[in-house]
Amino acid sequence: MSYPFLSRIYVYPIKSLDPQEVKHSRITPKGSLLHDREFALFTEDGKPLSAKKEKRLHLIRSFVDFDNESFTFRYGGREERFSFSELEKVGEFFSEILG
């Protein structure tokens, strides 16, 4: 008899962007995995941006380094890195791409 097992864990640090595989995770008091959807992009009127509605998000590669508190994004031939303290610059990067 075989039993179910967990072979991989993925979190999506930024809603609608790339997943990241983690070796282990904790469940937060709210019941989600630590760092899963910790960040999100929002429209000008405050609604969460979704790849279902904004297809260009599928063209952006992302990586969140929680140890060094930084984001890396790739779009086209361009790669940009930002620290967690540069959220305004992250917003400018996405505004430039998405309009």
VENCOR-V337038 format. One record per backbone hydrogen bond with DSSP energy under -1.0 kcal/mol. NH is the residue of the N-H (numbers start at 1). CO is the residue of the C=O. If there is no record, write none. Layout:
[[NH,CO] [NH,CO]]
This chain:
[[11,20] [15,39] [17,14] [20,11] [22,9] [28,32] [31,28] [34,26] [36,33] [37,12] [38,35] [39,13] [43,47] [46,43] [49,41] [54,50] [57,54] [58,55] [59,56] [60,57] [61,74] [63,72] [65,70] [70,65] [71,82] [72,63] [73,80] [74,61] [75,78] [78,75] [80,73] [82,71] [84,69] [86,83] [90,86] [91,87] [92,88] [93,89] [94,90] [95,91] [96,92] [97,93] [98,94] [99,95]]
